[in-house]
Every structure is written in C-alpha cells, then in structure tokens.
Amino acid sequence: NAGVTQTPKFQVLKTGQSMTLQCAQDMNHNSMYWYRQDPGMGLRLIYYSASEGTTDKGEVPNGYNVSRLNKREFSLRLESAAPSQTSVYFCASSTRDYNSPLHFGNGTRLTVT
Amino acid sequence: DQQVKQNSPSLSVQEGRISILNCDYTNSMFDYFLWYKKYPAEGPTFLISISSIKDKNEDGRFTVFLNKSAKHLSLHIVPSQPGDSAVYFCAASGANAGKSTFGDGTTLTVKP
C-alpha cells in the first residue's frame, strides 16, 4: 500500500521558472492538503481540498496554485518561483471524518536559486 | 504571533527513562490536538491525539496530557527507546484536523 506518493523528490529551479509538484493517494481519502516546512520550523498549510472539485487557501497561499485533478490527485504549481519558496513541500490526505489525522507523503525538497 | 509553541528545540534522554515533550497554545478555539513523529527524509506520521473534552489519552508507551486552563499539552514516552529518536511536532486544530497549526518541533534523542 503506497499511501501518499509525491514526485519529484528533489528539484532545483532558477528564479522565475515554473513547475508542478505532483501528489497522489491510494487510500480513497476525500481531503488533500499541501504543507511547506522551512528549516527549523513547523509545517504551514498552503492549500487544501476538502473534496473532489473544491480547493481553498490555507495560511500561506501566495505564489501557488493548486488543482484537484480527481479524487486521487492534488497538484501544486509554482508559476514564477522565488528564493523564498525554497522549502520542503509535503502533501497529505485524510478522510472527511471529524478529527481525522493527516497521512503525509515523504516530501519534495525544492531549492530556488 | 505563533499560536502553537514547542519551547524546547531538543531533548536528550537515556534509554529506558521517561521522555516528556511539551507544547503550549494560545488559541482558545482549538479543540483537537495531535502529535506527529518525523524521521529524516520522511514525512510526519501520526502518533497520538486528544480531544479537548478529555485530559488524558494513552496508547501503549505514549500518553498525551491536556491542561485546557493552562493551554498546555505534553507527550510522555515511557520507557524511551533509541528508535523513538525523531522530531516530534505538536499540532492543534478546530473542527478539521487536516487544517492543523503546527509547532516548530522538538528533536528527541534517546541514548542507548
């Protein structure tokens, strides 16, 4: 059982380049999330999708866009990367049940130079 | 203003002893609290949680205590094992535990 799969694992971008981080889950979860973790800090919510067809902003959405492609897949796009977006990005999923914990992927380490 | 704080960046304990990790929060609207464990190069994994209607939840070697009046929770690991060495994140949420606010983490090292 793969759980939550993120690609790529590592990426280096130049300032101004664009890219899409991919995420897929095979647990039939309704809700999916994108978090970022900066060095020495906790995770901060970028965007989430409560169910297929819906997306909402989290705490730090500026500079990002998301697409909930279907129930399994939730992608995060950086249209014009900036050095401040250097971070580790985690995708997560959960059931729609109240107080359901997050299941995380192993992250994408992004460096913007 | 950081709403969830883990004031100890690191903690070192001897194998077999108790590990106590602390977390403070400021938002009275939080009513569900979770602990996640993270190994290097992996994503966080859920460890244990507690609802605001309880003051204690136990799962094997792990116990979480909640003091609502002090807005404080703690994670106790007894006995500590070397495999428990990891970063522990405290998280707090309202109705949707997926939309959690995380602390900065505490790195636990358990020495053999």
gemmi code that builds the backbone of each chain (N, CA, C; Angstrom):
import gemmi

chains = {
    "A": [
        ("ASN", (0.846, -1.193, 0.000), (0.000, 0.000, 0.000), (0.880, 1.242, 0.000)),
        ("ALA", (0.867, 2.048, -1.085), (1.806, 3.147, -1.225), (1.443, 4.324, -0.333)),
        ("GLY", (0.151, 4.549, -0.041), (-0.231, 5.697, 0.778), (-0.252, 6.968, -0.050)),
        ("VAL", (0.603, 7.930, 0.315), (0.681, 9.209, -0.389), (2.025, 9.270, -1.104)),
        ("THR", (1.974, 9.464, -2.418), (3.185, 9.484, -3.235), (3.401, 10.864, -3.822)),
        ("GLN", (4.594, 11.406, -3.629), (4.936, 12.732, -4.158), (6.073, 12.614, -5.169)),
        ("THR", (5.954, 13.374, -6.259), (7.044, 13.480, -7.234), (7.207, 14.929, -7.668)),
        ("PRO", (8.456, 15.384, -7.931), (9.707, 14.650, -7.706), (10.114, 14.692, -6.239)),
        ("LYS", (11.181, 14.012, -5.880), (11.719, 14.050, -4.518), (12.592, 15.297, -4.328)),
        ("PHE", (13.296, 15.698, -5.339), (14.181, 16.858, -5.286), (13.997, 17.681, -6.560)),
        ("GLN", (14.176, 19.000, -6.440), (14.100, 19.875, -7.604), (14.869, 21.149, -7.329)),
        ("VAL", (15.633, 21.588, -8.320), (16.301, 22.880, -8.239), (15.769, 23.745, -9.380)),
        ("LEU", (15.322, 24.935, -9.043), (14.787, 25.867, -10.036), (15.564, 27.173, -9.985)),
        ("LYS", (15.565, 27.869, -11.102), (16.066, 29.240, -11.103), (14.886, 30.177, -10.850)),
        ("THR", (15.181, 31.320, -10.280), (14.144, 32.328, -10.036), (13.379, 32.615, -11.331)),
        ("GLY", (12.060, 32.577, -11.222), (11.207, 32.863, -12.371), (10.720, 31.629, -13.116)),
        ("GLN", (11.372, 30.488, -12.894), (10.915, 29.261, -13.544), (9.628, 28.762, -12.895)),
        ("SER", (8.925, 27.906, -13.613), (7.691, 27.335, -13.079), (7.833, 25.821, -12.966)),
        ("MET", (7.024, 25.247, -12.101), (6.988, 23.798, -12.007), (5.728, 23.357, -11.265)),
        ("THR", (5.412, 22.080, -11.436), (4.260, 21.488, -10.759), (4.720, 20.312, -9.921)),
        ("LEU", (4.318, 20.320, -8.647), (4.571, 19.202, -7.752), (3.344, 18.296, -7.790)),
        ("GLN", (3.625, 16.998, -7.958), (2.542, 16.050, -8.097), (2.327, 15.272, -6.799)),
        ("CYS", (1.075, 14.923, -6.532), (0.735, 14.147, -5.341), (-0.421, 13.222, -5.675)),
        ("ALA", (-0.321, 11.977, -5.240), (-1.402, 11.017, -5.431), (-1.534, 10.157, -4.183)),
        ("GLN", (-2.783, 9.838, -3.832), (-3.025, 8.955, -2.689), (-3.926, 7.808, -3.117)),
        ("ASP", (-3.684, 6.644, -2.497), (-4.452, 5.458, -2.860), (-5.280, 4.944, -1.693)),
        ("MET", (-5.615, 5.813, -0.755), (-6.379, 5.416, 0.443), (-7.847, 5.799, 0.341)),
        ("ASN", (-8.269, 6.273, -0.822), (-9.658, 6.678, -1.039), (-10.081, 7.809, -0.100)),
        ("HIS", (-9.116, 8.667, 0.250), (-9.417, 9.803, 1.140), (-10.096, 10.918, 0.359)),
        ("ASN", (-11.001, 11.622, 1.050), (-11.701, 12.726, 0.403), (-10.881, 14.010, 0.388)),
        ("SER", (-10.122, 14.256, 1.454), (-9.449, 15.544, 1.627), (-7.949, 15.424, 1.381)),
        ("MET", (-7.406, 16.475, 0.743), (-5.971, 16.505, 0.471), (-5.418, 17.891, 0.776)),
        ("TYR", (-4.131, 17.953, 1.102), (-3.514, 19.172, 1.619), (-2.089, 19.331, 1.071)),
        ("TRP", (-1.674, 20.571, 0.969), (-0.273, 20.885, 0.719), (0.260, 21.745, 1.864)),
        ("TYR", (1.356, 21.271, 2.465), (2.051, 21.998, 3.529), (3.480, 22.282, 3.068)),
        ("ARG", (4.097, 23.306, 3.629), (5.515, 23.535, 3.439), (6.206, 23.596, 4.796)),
        ("GLN", (7.463, 23.139, 4.824), (8.238, 23.190, 6.049), (9.566, 23.856, 5.766)),
        ("ASP", (9.793, 24.979, 6.405), (11.054, 25.683, 6.292), (11.993, 25.207, 7.405)),
        ("PRO", (13.311, 25.345, 7.230), (14.266, 24.817, 8.216), (13.977, 25.303, 9.638)),
        ("GLY", (13.923, 24.369, 10.582), (13.725, 24.708, 11.989), (12.317, 25.162, 12.333)),
        ("MET", (11.409, 25.005, 11.403), (10.048, 25.480, 11.644), (9.045, 24.353, 11.466)),
        ("GLY", (7.833, 24.638, 11.911), (6.763, 23.669, 11.724), (6.188, 23.732, 10.326)),
        ("LEU", (5.180, 22.922, 10.085), (4.532, 22.880, 8.782), (3.463, 23.965, 8.700)),
        ("ARG", (3.382, 24.593, 7.554), (2.354, 25.611, 7.329), (1.505, 25.230, 6.130)),
        ("LEU", (0.198, 25.395, 6.265), (-0.747, 24.965, 5.244), (-0.778, 25.958, 4.090)),
        ("ILE", (-0.584, 25.454, 2.866), (-0.598, 26.302, 1.674), (-2.008, 26.323, 1.078)),
        ("TYR", (-2.506, 25.168, 0.704), (-3.841, 24.991, 0.136), (-4.377, 23.646, 0.588)),
        ("TYR", (-5.692, 23.517, 0.542), (-6.285, 22.219, 0.794), (-7.509, 22.026, -0.086)),
        ("SER", (-7.910, 20.759, -0.185), (-9.090, 20.393, -0.960), (-9.924, 19.465, -0.097)),
        ("ALA", (-11.057, 19.961, 0.369), (-11.896, 19.171, 1.269), (-12.500, 17.970, 0.547)),
        ("SER", (-12.775, 18.128, -0.728), (-13.323, 17.025, -1.518), (-13.036, 17.315, -2.988)),
        ("GLU", (-13.238, 16.307, -3.821), (-13.005, 16.475, -5.249), (-13.829, 17.643, -5.776)),
        ("GLY", (-13.168, 18.534, -6.513), (-13.862, 19.675, -7.100), (-13.802, 20.944, -6.277)),
        ("THR", (-13.232, 20.878, -5.078), (-13.133, 22.082, -4.250), (-11.695, 22.297, -3.804)),
        ("THR", (-11.284, 23.575, -3.755), (-9.984, 23.931, -3.197), (-10.139, 25.223, -2.397)),
        ("ASP", (-9.309, 25.370, -1.362), (-9.358, 26.565, -0.525), (-7.966, 26.941, -0.072)),
        ("LYS", (-7.782, 28.234, 0.189), (-6.491, 28.731, 0.633), (-6.243, 28.362, 2.083)),
        ("GLY", (-4.959, 28.129, 2.369), (-4.536, 27.918, 3.733), (-3.869, 29.159, 4.282)),
        ("GLU", (-2.857, 28.961, 5.106), (-2.178, 30.069, 5.787), (-1.241, 30.842, 4.861)),
        ("VAL", (-0.568, 30.160, 3.923), (0.456, 30.803, 3.090), (0.249, 30.494, 1.606)),
        ("PRO", (-0.849, 30.958, 0.971), (-1.150, 30.570, -0.406), (-0.472, 31.395, -1.502)),
        ("ASN", (0.089, 32.554, -1.138), (0.611, 33.458, -2.173), (1.757, 32.824, -2.953)),
        ("GLY", (1.658, 32.904, -4.293), (2.693, 32.365, -5.173), (2.431, 30.937, -5.616)),
        ("TYR", (1.313, 30.376, -5.193), (0.977, 28.988, -5.510), (-0.415, 28.882, -6.113)),
        ("ASN", (-0.604, 27.844, -6.916), (-1.925, 27.442, -7.374), (-2.042, 25.937, -7.224)),
        ("VAL", (-3.271, 25.453, -7.105), (-3.481, 24.017, -6.956), (-4.557, 23.538, -7.906)),
        ("SER", (-4.516, 22.225, -8.156), (-5.552, 21.573, -8.959), (-5.874, 20.237, -8.334)),
        ("ARG", (-7.177, 20.036, -8.031), (-7.607, 18.708, -7.576), (-8.082, 18.000, -8.839)),
        ("LEU", (-7.223, 17.197, -9.422), (-7.468, 16.604, -10.732), (-8.569, 15.547, -10.670)),
        ("ASN", (-8.605, 14.789, -9.616), (-9.614, 13.769, -9.356), (-9.504, 13.425, -7.878)),
        ("LYS", (-10.170, 12.381, -7.429), (-10.145, 12.083, -6.001), (-8.740, 11.712, -5.530)),
        ("ARG", (-7.934, 11.115, -6.388), (-6.619, 10.622, -6.011), (-5.530, 11.690, -6.065)),
        ("GLU", (-5.649, 12.675, -6.962), (-4.505, 13.526, -7.280), (-4.745, 14.997, -6.953)),
        ("PHE", (-3.696, 15.612, -6.387), (-3.768, 17.022, -5.981), (-2.403, 17.631, -6.275)),
        ("SER", (-2.343, 18.546, -7.239), (-1.053, 19.096, -7.653), (-0.887, 20.531, -7.164)),
        ("LEU", (0.367, 20.921, -6.982), (0.727, 22.268, -6.526), (1.623, 22.901, -7.579)),
        ("ARG", (1.270, 24.092, -8.047), (2.035, 24.750, -9.106), (2.648, 26.042, -8.613)),
        ("LEU", (3.920, 26.216, -8.936), (4.616, 27.470, -8.722), (4.763, 28.126, -10.094)),
        ("GLU", (4.112, 29.234, -10.330), (4.108, 29.863, -11.650), (5.416, 30.606, -11.919)),
        ("SER", (5.971, 31.251, -10.918), (7.214, 32.012, -11.069), (7.974, 31.887, -9.756)),
        ("ALA", (8.853, 30.889, -9.698), (9.498, 30.544, -8.431), (10.374, 31.682, -7.897)),
        ("ALA", (10.384, 31.817, -6.579), (11.197, 32.814, -5.887), (12.045, 32.120, -4.826)),
        ("PRO", (13.205, 32.691, -4.468), (14.047, 32.064, -3.433), (13.304, 31.811, -2.123)),
        ("SER", (12.306, 32.650, -1.809), (11.536, 32.477, -0.572), (10.693, 31.204, -0.589)),
        ("GLN", (10.558, 30.584, -1.761), (9.806, 29.342, -1.870), (10.694, 28.109, -1.722)),
        ("THR", (11.973, 28.316, -1.438), (12.851, 27.204, -1.092), (12.341, 26.581, 0.203)),
        ("SER", (12.019, 25.290, 0.132), (11.373, 24.653, 1.273), (11.217, 23.164, 0.981)),
        ("VAL", (10.716, 22.437, 1.969), (10.291, 21.058, 1.740), (8.767, 21.067, 1.704)),
        ("TYR", (8.207, 20.504, 0.660), (6.759, 20.511, 0.458), (6.198, 19.120, 0.740)),
        ("PHE", (5.199, 19.093, 1.596), (4.548, 17.833, 1.953), (3.100, 17.860, 1.493)),
        ("CYS", (2.718, 16.784, 0.833), (1.326, 16.548, 0.507), (0.758, 15.605, 1.562)),
        ("ALA", (-0.512, 15.759, 1.888), (-1.147, 14.901, 2.881), (-2.599, 14.659, 2.490)),
        ("SER", (-3.159, 13.611, 3.067), (-4.573, 13.329, 2.835), (-5.223, 12.886, 4.139)),
        ("SER", (-6.545, 12.965, 4.162), (-7.289, 12.497, 5.329), (-8.700, 12.140, 4.893)),
        ("THR", (-9.392, 11.376, 5.738), (-10.804, 11.123, 5.476), (-11.567, 12.402, 5.795)),
        ("ARG", (-12.824, 12.402, 5.522), (-13.629, 13.603, 5.816), (-14.136, 13.583, 7.255)),
        ("ASP", (-13.824, 12.493, 7.967), (-14.335, 12.373, 9.329), (-13.767, 13.464, 10.223)),
        ("TYR", (-14.589, 13.886, 11.166), (-14.151, 14.871, 12.144), (-12.925, 14.349, 12.881)),
        ("ASN", (-11.912, 15.204, 12.976), (-10.689, 14.881, 13.712), (-9.885, 13.741, 13.113)),
        ("SER", (-9.982, 13.547, 11.820), (-9.167, 12.537, 11.164), (-7.751, 13.066, 10.973)),
        ("PRO", (-6.716, 12.314, 11.413), (-5.338, 12.818, 11.276), (-4.857, 12.770, 9.832)),
        ("LEU", (-3.767, 13.458, 9.593), (-3.166, 13.534, 8.266), (-2.249, 12.345, 7.999)),
        ("HIS", (-2.253, 11.909, 6.730), (-1.300, 10.929, 6.231), (-0.417, 11.660, 5.230)),
        ("PHE", (0.874, 11.726, 5.512), (1.788, 12.520, 4.718), (2.573, 11.681, 3.713)),
        ("GLY", (2.942, 12.332, 2.580), (3.948, 11.791, 1.702), (5.329, 12.099, 2.252)),
        ("ASN", (6.370, 11.673, 1.522), (7.731, 11.860, 2.009), (8.357, 13.183, 1.596)),
        ("GLY", (7.616, 14.023, 0.906), (8.086, 15.372, 0.658), (8.832, 15.566, -0.645)),
        ("THR", (8.827, 16.828, -1.102), (9.639, 17.280, -2.228), (10.526, 18.404, -1.713)),
        ("ARG", (11.840, 18.223, -1.854), (12.776, 19.264, -1.409), (13.066, 20.174, -2.592)),
        ("LEU", (12.604, 21.432, -2.489), (12.736, 22.390, -3.588), (13.722, 23.485, -3.217)),
        ("THR", (14.673, 23.737, -4.108), (15.609, 24.842, -3.942), (15.450, 25.793, -5.109)),
        ("VAL", (15.269, 27.076, -4.804), (15.150, 28.101, -5.840), (16.359, 29.027, -5.724)),
        ("THR", (17.145, 29.105, -6.791), (18.374, 29.920, -6.754), (18.204, 31.233, -7.515)),
    ],
    "B": [
        ("ASP", (2.032, 36.152, 15.349), (2.039, 35.529, 16.669), (1.869, 34.009, 16.499)),
        ("GLN", (2.839, 33.251, 17.040), (2.797, 31.813, 16.870), (1.755, 31.221, 17.802)),
        ("GLN", (0.792, 30.509, 17.269), (-0.310, 30.008, 18.071), (-0.001, 28.686, 18.762)),
        ("VAL", (0.972, 27.942, 18.244), (1.385, 26.680, 18.856), (2.896, 26.741, 19.043)),
        ("LYS", (3.318, 26.570, 20.291), (4.746, 26.720, 20.589), (5.302, 25.481, 21.264)),
        ("GLN", (6.437, 25.029, 20.745), (7.198, 23.990, 21.415), (8.511, 24.658, 21.812)),
        ("ASN", (8.639, 24.973, 23.078), (9.727, 25.830, 23.537), (11.071, 25.134, 23.642)),
        ("SER", (11.067, 23.807, 23.607), (12.339, 23.083, 23.675), (12.687, 22.554, 22.292)),
        ("PRO", (13.693, 23.117, 21.624), (14.064, 22.613, 20.297), (14.615, 21.189, 20.346)),
        ("SER", (15.202, 20.814, 21.491), (15.789, 19.486, 21.563), (15.685, 18.934, 22.976)),
        ("LEU", (15.739, 17.583, 23.055), (15.657, 16.881, 24.323), (16.473, 15.602, 24.186)),
        ("SER", (17.295, 15.326, 25.185), (18.091, 14.107, 25.176), (17.798, 13.312, 26.437)),
        ("VAL", (17.484, 12.018, 26.291), (17.188, 11.171, 27.437), (17.900, 9.832, 27.272)),
        ("GLN", (18.030, 9.144, 28.391), (18.664, 7.826, 28.376), (17.600, 6.765, 28.056)),
        ("GLU", (18.011, 5.745, 27.337), (17.112, 4.629, 27.049), (16.501, 4.091, 28.336)),
        ("GLY", (15.198, 3.819, 28.304), (14.506, 3.274, 29.453), (13.887, 4.320, 30.362)),
        ("ARG", (14.342, 5.584, 30.222), (13.782, 6.651, 31.053), (12.567, 7.269, 30.370)),
        ("ILE", (11.932, 8.203, 31.069), (10.765, 8.884, 30.515), (11.199, 10.091, 29.674)),
        ("SER", (10.531, 10.270, 28.527), (10.696, 11.482, 27.724), (9.417, 12.296, 27.873)),
        ("ILE", (9.557, 13.586, 28.139), (8.397, 14.479, 28.248), (8.588, 15.639, 27.287)),
        ("LEU", (7.687, 15.721, 26.311), (7.737, 16.793, 25.319), (6.546, 17.716, 25.576)),
        ("ASN", (6.806, 19.008, 25.564), (5.789, 19.989, 25.933), (5.350, 20.863, 24.766)),
        ("CYS", (4.125, 21.362, 24.884), (3.543, 22.190, 23.825), (2.562, 23.164, 24.463)),
        ("ASP", (2.611, 24.427, 24.078), (1.678, 25.444, 24.548), (0.930, 26.040, 23.368)),
        ("TYR", (-0.312, 26.426, 23.594), (-1.090, 27.048, 22.523), (-1.807, 28.277, 23.064)),
        ("THR", (-2.187, 29.160, 22.149), (-2.810, 30.416, 22.577), (-4.258, 30.551, 22.126)),
        ("ASN", (-4.651, 29.820, 21.096), (-5.988, 29.985, 20.519), (-7.012, 29.126, 21.263)),
        ("SER", (-7.956, 29.759, 21.921), (-8.971, 29.033, 22.693), (-9.926, 28.237, 21.812)),
        ("MET", (-9.932, 28.517, 20.513), (-10.821, 27.803, 19.597), (-10.290, 26.413, 19.225)),
        ("PHE", (-9.025, 26.153, 19.506), (-8.502, 24.819, 19.239), (-9.211, 23.816, 20.137)),
        ("ASP", (-9.676, 22.715, 19.529), (-10.319, 21.707, 20.374), (-9.852, 20.292, 20.081)),
        ("TYR", (-8.815, 20.177, 19.260), (-8.276, 18.844, 18.974), (-6.777, 18.995, 18.799)),
        ("PHE", (-6.043, 18.074, 19.413), (-4.592, 18.200, 19.450), (-3.948, 16.876, 19.041)),
        ("LEU", (-2.905, 16.980, 18.251), (-2.276, 15.783, 17.711), (-0.752, 15.879, 17.882)),
        ("TRP", (-0.135, 14.738, 17.965), (1.333, 14.648, 17.916), (1.727, 13.816, 16.698)),
        ("TYR", (2.712, 14.342, 15.969), (3.262, 13.642, 14.821), (4.742, 13.419, 15.080)),
        ("LYS", (5.256, 12.336, 14.520), (6.660, 11.972, 14.653), (7.277, 12.000, 13.258)),
        ("LYS", (8.500, 12.537, 13.147), (9.116, 12.639, 11.835), (10.571, 12.185, 11.883)),
        ("TYR", (10.870, 11.206, 11.016), (12.258, 10.787, 10.810), (12.837, 11.580, 9.637)),
        ("PRO", (14.176, 11.710, 9.568), (14.805, 12.428, 8.451), (14.409, 11.843, 7.104)),
        ("ALA", (14.174, 12.731, 6.147), (13.860, 12.362, 4.765), (12.533, 11.609, 4.630)),
        ("GLU", (11.697, 11.666, 5.658), (10.369, 11.071, 5.580), (9.319, 12.117, 5.937)),
        ("GLY", (8.066, 11.836, 5.604), (7.001, 12.710, 6.045), (6.617, 12.416, 7.483)),
        ("PRO", (5.955, 13.371, 8.146), (5.477, 13.126, 9.510), (4.474, 11.968, 9.525)),
        ("THR", (4.456, 11.238, 10.630), (3.453, 10.188, 10.820), (2.690, 10.460, 12.107)),
        ("PHE", (1.403, 10.229, 12.061), (0.536, 10.465, 13.209), (0.897, 9.534, 14.356)),
        ("LEU", (0.933, 10.094, 15.564), (1.318, 9.305, 16.734), (0.141, 9.112, 17.688)),
        ("ILE", (-0.426, 10.191, 18.158), (-1.493, 10.127, 19.146), (-2.221, 11.459, 19.149)),
        ("SER", (-3.481, 11.450, 19.582), (-4.259, 12.691, 19.611), (-5.102, 12.750, 20.877)),
        ("ILE", (-5.670, 13.931, 21.112), (-6.564, 14.100, 22.255), (-7.577, 15.183, 21.943)),
        ("SER", (-8.802, 14.928, 22.328), (-9.862, 15.905, 22.168), (-9.924, 16.788, 23.409)),
        ("SER", (-10.445, 17.992, 23.250), (-10.497, 18.922, 24.376), (-11.454, 18.481, 25.481)),
        ("ILE", (-12.282, 17.470, 25.207), (-13.192, 17.003, 26.258), (-12.502, 16.007, 27.190)),
        ("LYS", (-11.273, 15.637, 26.856), (-10.509, 14.716, 27.687), (-9.294, 15.434, 28.268)),
        ("ASP", (-8.695, 14.844, 29.307), (-7.444, 15.397, 29.810), (-6.284, 14.418, 29.684)),
        ("LYS", (-6.571, 13.205, 29.194), (-5.514, 12.206, 29.046), (-5.925, 11.200, 27.983)),
        ("ASN", (-4.940, 10.792, 27.179), (-5.163, 9.710, 26.226), (-3.895, 8.872, 26.167)),
        ("GLU", (-4.088, 7.566, 26.219), (-2.942, 6.654, 26.321), (-2.959, 5.664, 25.163)),
        ("ASP", (-1.774, 5.371, 24.614), (-1.653, 4.365, 23.571), (-0.293, 3.691, 23.723)),
        ("GLY", (-0.288, 2.564, 24.409), (0.970, 1.857, 24.624), (1.934, 2.676, 25.460)),
        ("ARG", (3.115, 2.934, 24.919), (4.129, 3.688, 25.656), (3.890, 5.198, 25.606)),
        ("PHE", (2.913, 5.631, 24.838), (2.683, 7.060, 24.607), (1.425, 7.530, 25.336)),
        ("THR", (1.552, 8.620, 26.072), (0.424, 9.234, 26.759), (0.461, 10.731, 26.500)),
        ("VAL", (-0.681, 11.287, 26.140), (-0.777, 12.736, 25.978), (-1.683, 13.286, 27.070)),
        ("PHE", (-1.233, 14.366, 27.694), (-1.986, 15.056, 28.741), (-2.368, 16.439, 28.245)),
        ("LEU", (-3.600, 16.859, 28.547), (-4.068, 18.172, 28.147), (-4.539, 18.950, 29.368)),
        ("ASN", (-4.008, 20.150, 29.540), (-4.437, 21.065, 30.588), (-5.037, 22.286, 29.902)),
        ("LYS", (-6.368, 22.296, 29.766), (-7.030, 23.364, 28.996), (-6.896, 24.716, 29.658)),
        ("SER", (-6.969, 24.748, 30.966), (-6.894, 26.041, 31.646), (-5.534, 26.689, 31.433)),
        ("ALA", (-4.492, 25.877, 31.347), (-3.144, 26.399, 31.121), (-2.801, 26.458, 29.637)),
        ("LYS", (-3.669, 25.941, 28.784), (-3.424, 25.835, 27.344), (-2.083, 25.136, 27.102)),
        ("HIS", (-1.959, 23.970, 27.689), (-0.703, 23.232, 27.653), (-0.985, 21.750, 27.451)),
        ("LEU", (-0.180, 21.125, 26.591), (-0.243, 19.678, 26.481), (1.161, 19.106, 26.492)),
        ("SER", (1.233, 17.842, 26.863), (2.527, 17.187, 26.929), (2.391, 15.752, 26.431)),
        ("LEU", (3.476, 15.263, 25.885), (3.566, 13.880, 25.410), (4.598, 13.162, 26.275)),
        ("HIS", (4.176, 12.051, 26.891), (5.068, 11.248, 27.702), (5.360, 9.941, 26.975)),
        ("ILE", (6.627, 9.590, 26.908), (7.028, 8.318, 26.297), (7.757, 7.508, 27.372)),
        ("VAL", (7.154, 6.364, 27.731), (7.727, 5.526, 28.787), (7.608, 4.041, 28.414)),
        ("PRO", (8.686, 3.276, 28.417), (10.066, 3.748, 28.500), (10.556, 4.223, 27.141)),
        ("SER", (11.482, 5.127, 27.111), (12.018, 5.633, 25.847), (12.962, 4.594, 25.239)),
        ("GLN", (12.927, 4.532, 23.904), (13.759, 3.585, 23.166), (14.566, 4.345, 22.108)),
        ("PRO", (15.724, 3.842, 21.719), (16.521, 4.540, 20.688), (15.745, 4.797, 19.400)),
        ("GLY", (14.835, 3.900, 19.043), (14.023, 4.086, 17.843), (13.040, 5.243, 17.956)),
        ("ASP", (12.867, 5.777, 19.160), (11.996, 6.943, 19.341), (12.704, 8.235, 18.946)),
        ("SER", (13.984, 8.184, 18.687), (14.748, 9.372, 18.292), (14.197, 9.913, 16.968)),
        ("ALA", (13.669, 11.127, 17.013), (12.986, 11.723, 15.855), (12.613, 13.155, 16.222)),
        ("VAL", (12.007, 13.863, 15.278), (11.423, 15.170, 15.569), (9.943, 14.968, 15.857)),
        ("TYR", (9.471, 15.570, 16.940), (8.070, 15.453, 17.336), (7.387, 16.803, 17.170)),
        ("PHE", (6.297, 16.796, 16.405), (5.530, 18.005, 16.176), (4.213, 17.933, 16.938)),
        ("CYS", (3.900, 18.986, 17.624), (2.598, 19.186, 18.227), (1.740, 19.942, 17.208)),
        ("ALA", (0.464, 19.585, 17.086), (-0.429, 20.271, 16.161), (-1.774, 20.484, 16.832)),
        ("ALA", (-2.443, 21.568, 16.475), (-3.743, 21.889, 17.056), (-4.707, 22.302, 15.961)),
        ("SER", (-5.982, 21.979, 16.146), (-6.963, 22.298, 15.113), (-8.318, 22.572, 15.723)),
        ("GLY", (-9.222, 23.109, 14.870), (-10.624, 23.220, 15.229), (-11.336, 21.981, 14.726)),
        ("ALA", (-12.392, 22.175, 13.942), (-13.206, 21.039, 13.508), (-12.484, 20.119, 12.524)),
        ("ASN", (-11.591, 20.665, 11.724), (-10.900, 19.884, 10.698), (-9.452, 19.662, 11.111)),
        ("ALA", (-9.139, 18.414, 11.526), (-7.780, 18.125, 11.987), (-6.763, 18.224, 10.859)),
        ("GLY", (-7.238, 18.202, 9.608), (-6.317, 18.371, 8.499), (-5.784, 19.783, 8.408)),
        ("LYS", (-6.574, 20.744, 8.840), (-6.150, 22.148, 8.836), (-5.520, 22.482, 10.174)),
        ("SER", (-4.415, 21.822, 10.449), (-3.774, 21.979, 11.753), (-2.740, 23.086, 11.736)),
        ("THR", (-2.541, 23.671, 12.898), (-1.438, 24.605, 13.129), (-0.363, 23.843, 13.888)),
        ("PHE", (0.849, 23.853, 13.340), (1.933, 23.052, 13.888), (2.902, 23.904, 14.705)),
        ("GLY", (3.476, 23.273, 15.737), (4.623, 23.866, 16.410), (5.882, 23.629, 15.586)),
        ("ASP", (7.008, 24.191, 16.061), (8.254, 24.096, 15.324), (8.972, 22.764, 15.506)),
        ("GLY", (8.487, 21.944, 16.414), (9.083, 20.620, 16.600), (10.112, 20.569, 17.708)),
        ("THR", (10.240, 19.374, 18.313), (11.279, 19.084, 19.305), (12.026, 17.848, 18.832)),
        ("THR", (13.346, 17.957, 18.732), (14.162, 16.814, 18.341), (14.507, 15.999, 19.574)),
        ("LEU", (14.003, 14.777, 19.622), (14.263, 13.864, 20.738), (15.388, 12.914, 20.365)),
        ("THR", (16.371, 12.817, 21.241), (17.457, 11.848, 21.075), (17.434, 10.919, 22.277)),
        ("VAL", (17.290, 9.626, 22.020), (17.305, 8.628, 23.088), (18.625, 7.868, 22.989)),
        ("LYS", (19.437, 7.992, 24.030), (20.784, 7.401, 24.016), (20.753, 5.993, 24.603)),
        ("PRO", (21.406, 5.053, 23.904), (21.426, 3.660, 24.406), (22.212, 3.558, 25.717)),
    ],
}
model = gemmi.Model(1)
for chain_id, residues in chains.items():
    chain = gemmi.Chain(chain_id)
    for i, (resn, *xyz) in enumerate(residues, 1):
        res = gemmi.Residue()
        res.name, res.seqid = resn, gemmi.SeqId(i, " ")
        for name, pos in zip(("N", "CA", "C"), xyz):
            atom = gemmi.Atom()
            atom.name, atom.element = name, gemmi.Element(name[0])
            atom.pos, atom.b_iso = gemmi.Position(*pos), 0.0
            res.add_atom(atom)
        chain.add_residue(res)
    model.add_chain(chain)
structure = gemmi.Structure()
structure.add_model(model)
structure.setup_entities()
